[in-house]
Amino acid sequence: MILRAAADAGEISLLDEKVRYRGTLYPQVMGSEMTPYRFPQRQLFPEGLKDRPAYPTKNGQSRTGTSIVVKTNSPTVTLRFKYEGATFATFGSYQDNVFTGFVRLTDPEGSSLKLKTLKPGKSVEYRIVGPASFPTYTLTGIEIEDGFELEAPSRQREKVYVALGDSISHGLRKDNTCQTWPWLVAESLNLELYNIAVGGSNANVDQVVPVTKLPKIDLMTILWGYNDCINKGKSVEEYLEDMNNVLDEIRRHHPKAKIFVLNLLQTENHQSKKTEFTVDDFREAVRKLVVSRVSASDKDIYLIASDTATNTEDDLNDVVHLSHSGAEKLATFVATEITKILSQ
């Protein structure tokens, strides 16, 4: 259950080891604020033009895929947030891994989210999930009621999943991370998600930096190609070179990670206005990319034929971005394909 009004209670340090920040490798706690960055600050806030990464840094500042986990026997838990980039912010909540709903906060300068236990008298693990693309949020406080205490939450899930790509994976047009297809895949397969997709990006090595910091990756999905073709105007050869550079960098750090390359999805844009290449040309390039790398002895890379995963007008919000039903359909398709491939 989610209540809107906050009450006075015992303040919890944001550095308390029993407070866990998930989906982020770069959580920054300064005083009474925690910002769950997905990329290193040297990339997100470059000092000069030459230091700028090859992905849009503003979109890279998004907190998609991140969440806050606390466990307590307190009857209520209150979290305070501030945010920017939109007039409202939508948060999702879980209690003991059961989704309990969304709540919309409406004061960017400071809003409180109060959670009431569904199991009075018992300890409950809460997971609070942030917005998808925008707004960007900062946690400014955690409170539990006097006389109660935090407990150590469960450990992170055993298998780590990284989603890499552009706005389709990032969650453009989604209010909350829980509505993005990578999150739905992670929940379906019980995986620990790190979403490092960035809206507006195309295949680039800079975006892979967080991958190099993870001690292990069990599986990855990569969905790039639409921006490369339609917006960037790459040739097929340039796209393949960039994708191979990305895959080579991943393999240097995670030689045995299972990599699932998704093909370009359903779209109403089929022809680049900058080149003669089409979306179908890039789909064929993705197929050849995977075949080529398998032939070169990479036995842990797979193609997911996601170009057929969604196929109706209702699956799209616009010419390419997924609707809620489209995201759910794609997530079901991808989770099924991954399960099928790994069981072989």
C-alpha positions in Angstrom: 0.0 0.0 0.0 1.3 3.5 -0.8 0.2 6.6 1.1 1.0 10.1 0.0 1.5 12.0 3.2 4.7 11.7 5.2 5.0 11.6 9.0 7.8 12.6 11.3 9.9 9.5 12.2 13.5 8.3 12.7 15.9 9.4 10.1 18.1 6.8 8.4 21.6 7.6 7.1 21.8 7.3 3.3 25.2 5.7 3.9 23.7 3.0 6.2 25.0 -0.4 5.0 21.5 -1.8 5.3 20.2 0.6 2.6 20.9 -0.8 -0.8 21.1 1.0 -4.1 20.5 -1.4 -7.0 20.9 -0.9 -10.8 23.7 1.6 -10.3 27.5 1.2 -10.2 28.0 4.9 -9.4 25.7 5.9 -6.5 26.9 9.3 -5.2 26.0 10.1 -1.6 26.8 13.6 -0.6 25.5 14.8 2.8 21.8 14.2 2.8 21.5 13.3 -0.9 22.0 10.2 -3.0 22.1 10.3 -6.8 22.2 6.9 -8.5 24.3 7.6 -11.6 24.6 4.9 -14.2 27.8 6.3 -15.8 30.9 7.8 -14.3 30.7 11.5 -13.7 33.7 12.2 -15.8 31.6 11.1 -18.8 28.3 12.7 -17.7 29.9 16.1 -16.8 32.9 16.4 -19.1 35.2 19.4 -18.6 35.7 20.0 -22.3 34.3 19.1 -25.8 37.1 16.6 -26.4 36.1 14.7 -23.2 32.5 14.2 -24.2 31.4 10.6 -24.8 29.8 9.5 -28.0 26.3 9.2 -26.3 24.0 12.1 -25.3 25.2 12.9 -21.7 21.9 14.5 -20.7 20.1 11.3 -21.4 22.9 9.4 -19.8 22.1 11.2 -16.5 18.8 9.4 -16.4 18.3 6.9 -13.5 16.5 4.2 -15.4 16.8 0.7 -14.0 17.8 2.0 -10.5 16.0 1.3 -7.2 16.3 1.6 -3.5 15.9 -1.4 -1.1 15.3 -1.3 2.6 14.0 -4.0 5.0 12.3 -3.2 8.3 9.5 -4.1 10.7 8.4 -0.5 10.9 4.7 0.0 10.1 5.6 2.7 7.6 8.7 3.8 5.6 9.0 7.3 4.1 11.3 8.3 1.4 11.9 11.9 0.3 12.9 12.9 -3.3 13.6 15.9 -5.4 13.7 15.7 -9.2 14.1 17.7 -12.3 13.2 17.4 -16.0 9.4 17.0 -15.6 6.5 18.3 -13.5 5.9 14.9 -12.0 7.8 11.8 -11.1 6.3 8.3 -11.0 7.8 5.7 -8.6 6.9 2.0 -8.3 6.9 -0.1 -5.1 7.4 -3.7 -4.3 7.0 -5.4 -0.9 8.7 -8.8 -0.6 9.1 -8.9 -4.4 5.4 -8.3 -5.0 4.5 -5.2 -7.0 2.2 -2.9 -5.0 1.6 0.0 -7.4 2.7 3.3 -8.8 2.5 6.8 -7.2 3.0 10.1 -8.8 4.9 12.8 -7.0 4.2 16.4 -8.0 6.6 18.7 -6.2 10.0 18.7 -7.9 11.6 20.6 -5.0 10.7 18.0 -2.5 8.1 15.2 -2.4 7.6 12.4 0.1 6.6 8.8 -0.6 5.1 7.0 2.4 4.8 3.2 2.2 2.6 1.3 4.6 3.3 -2.4 5.3 1.0 -5.0 4.0 2.2 -7.4 6.8 1.7 -5.6 10.1 4.0 -6.9 12.8 6.4 -8.6 10.3 9.6 -7.5 8.6 9.1 -6.4 5.0 11.6 -5.8 2.2 10.7 -2.7 0.2 12.0 -1.9 -3.2 11.3 1.5 -4.6 11.8 1.9 -8.3 12.5 5.2 -10.0 11.3 6.9 -13.2 12.5 5.6 -16.6 13.9 8.2 -18.9 12.9 11.5 -17.2 12.7 13.1 -14.7 16.1 12.5 -13.0 15.6 12.0 -9.3 17.7 12.3 -6.1 16.9 10.6 -2.8 17.0 13.2 0.0 15.9 11.1 3.0 14.6 7.8 4.5 12.6 7.6 7.6 11.1 4.7 9.7 8.9 5.0 12.8 10.5 5.4 16.2 11.2 2.2 18.0 11.8 0.2 14.8 15.0 -0.6 12.9 16.4 -1.5 9.6 17.4 -5.1 8.8 19.8 -6.4 6.2 17.9 -6.9 2.9 18.3 -9.9 0.7 21.4 -10.2 -1.4 21.3 -9.2 -5.1 20.1 -11.7 -7.5 22.7 -14.3 -8.5 22.7 -13.6 -12.2 23.6 -10.2 -13.7 21.8 -8.8 -16.8 23.0 -5.7 -18.7 20.8 -4.0 -21.2 22.6 -1.9 -23.8 21.0 0.2 -26.5 19.1 3.4 -27.3 15.8 5.0 -26.2 13.8 1.9 -26.9 15.6 0.1 -24.2 16.2 3.2 -22.1 12.4 3.7 -21.7 11.4 6.8 -23.6 7.7 7.4 -23.2 7.6 5.3 -20.1 6.9 7.0 -16.7 8.6 4.3 -14.6 11.4 1.8 -15.0 8.9 -1.0 -14.2 7.3 -0.4 -17.6 10.5 -0.8 -19.6 11.1 -4.1 -21.5 14.5 -4.8 -19.9 13.0 -4.5 -16.4 10.2 -6.9 -17.4 12.8 -9.4 -18.8 14.8 -9.2 -15.6 11.8 -9.7 -13.4 10.6 -12.6 -15.5 14.0 -14.4 -15.4 15.0 -13.3 -11.9 18.0 -11.3 -13.0 19.9 -8.4 -11.5 19.4 -5.6 -14.0 21.8 -2.8 -15.0 20.2 -0.8 -17.8 22.9 1.3 -19.6 20.8 2.2 -22.6 20.8 5.9 -23.5 18.1 7.6 -25.6 19.5 9.1 -28.8 22.6 6.9 -28.8 23.9 4.7 -31.6 26.5 1.9 -31.4 29.5 3.3 -29.5 32.2 2.0 -27.2 32.0 4.9 -24.7 28.6 3.6 -23.4 30.2 0.3 -22.5 32.3 1.8 -19.7 30.0 0.4 -16.9 30.3 -3.1 -18.3 34.1 -2.9 -17.7 33.4 -2.3 -14.0 31.1 -5.2 -13.3 32.9 -8.2 -11.8 30.7 -10.5 -13.8 27.9 -10.4 -16.4 25.8 -13.5 -17.1 23.9 -12.1 -20.0 23.4 -9.0 -22.1 21.0 -7.7 -24.6 22.1 -5.2 -27.3 19.5 -3.3 -29.3 21.2 -0.7 -31.6 20.6 0.1 -35.2 17.6 2.4 -35.6 19.5 5.6 -34.8 22.5 4.4 -36.7 20.5 4.1 -39.8 17.8 6.7 -39.6 19.3 9.5 -37.5 23.0 9.2 -37.7 23.0 8.1 -41.3 25.7 5.5 -41.0 26.5 3.1 -43.8 26.1 -0.6 -43.1 29.9 -0.9 -43.0 30.2 1.9 -40.4 27.5 0.3 -38.3 29.2 -3.1 -38.4 32.5 -1.6 -37.5 31.0 0.2 -34.5 29.1 -2.9 -33.4 32.2 -5.1 -33.7 34.2 -2.5 -31.6 31.5 -2.6 -28.9 31.5 -6.4 -28.9 35.3 -6.6 -28.8 35.4 -4.3 -25.8 32.8 -6.4 -24.0 34.7 -9.6 -24.7 37.9 -8.1 -23.3 36.2 -8.0 -19.9 33.6 -10.7 -20.1 34.7 -13.4 -22.5 32.0 -15.8 -21.5 28.9 -13.6 -21.0 25.9 -14.7 -23.0 25.2 -11.8 -25.5 21.8 -11.6 -27.2 21.8 -9.2 -30.1 18.3 -8.0 -30.9 17.4 -7.1 -34.5 15.8 -3.8 -35.4 12.2 -3.6 -34.2 9.0 -2.8 -35.9 9.0 0.8 -37.1 7.1 3.2 -39.5 10.4 4.6 -40.7 12.0 2.4 -43.2 14.4 4.6 -45.2 17.2 6.8 -44.0 16.9 10.4 -45.3 20.7 10.7 -45.2 21.8 7.6 -47.1 20.4 5.0 -49.5 20.3 2.4 -46.7 17.0 1.0 -45.2 16.1 -0.5 -41.9 15.9 -3.9 -43.7 19.6 -3.4 -44.8 20.5 -3.0 -41.2 18.5 -6.0 -40.1 20.4 -8.1 -42.6 23.6 -6.6 -41.2 22.7 -7.6 -37.7 22.1 -11.2 -38.9 25.5 -11.3 -40.7 27.2 -9.7 -37.6 26.2 -12.5 -35.3 26.9 -15.2 -37.9 30.4 -13.7 -38.5 31.2 -13.6 -34.8 30.0 -17.2 -34.2 32.1 -18.3 -37.2 35.1 -16.6 -35.5 34.7 -18.9 -32.5 32.4 -16.7 -30.3 30.0 -19.4 -29.2 28.2 -17.2 -26.6 26.6 -14.7 -28.9 23.1 -15.1 -30.3 20.6 -13.4 -32.6 17.1 -12.6 -31.4 14.8 -12.1 -34.4 13.0 -9.3 -32.6 11.9 -7.6 -35.8 8.8 -9.8 -35.6 8.2 -9.5 -31.9 5.8 -6.6 -32.2 3.6 -6.2 -35.3 0.5 -4.0 -34.7 -0.1 -0.3 -34.5 -1.0 -0.7 -30.8 2.5 -1.9 -30.1 3.9 1.6 -30.8 3.6 5.0 -29.2 5.0 6.7 -32.2 7.0 5.7 -35.3 9.4 3.5 -33.3 9.0 3.7 -29.5 7.0 0.9 -27.8 3.7 1.4 -26.1 3.1 -0.3 -22.8 1.6 -3.3 -24.5 4.4 -3.3 -27.0 7.0 -3.3 -24.2 5.3 -6.2 -22.5 5.1 -8.1 -25.8 8.7 -7.6 -26.6 9.8 -8.6 -23.0 7.8 -11.8 -23.2 9.3 -12.6 -26.6 12.9 -11.9 -25.5 12.6 -13.8 -22.2 11.1 -16.8 -24.0 13.9 -16.7 -26.6 16.6 -16.4 -24.0 15.2 -19.3 -22.0 14.9 -21.4 -25.1 18.5 -20.7 -26.2 20.0 -21.3 -22.8 18.2 -24.6 -22.4 19.7 -26.0 -25.6 
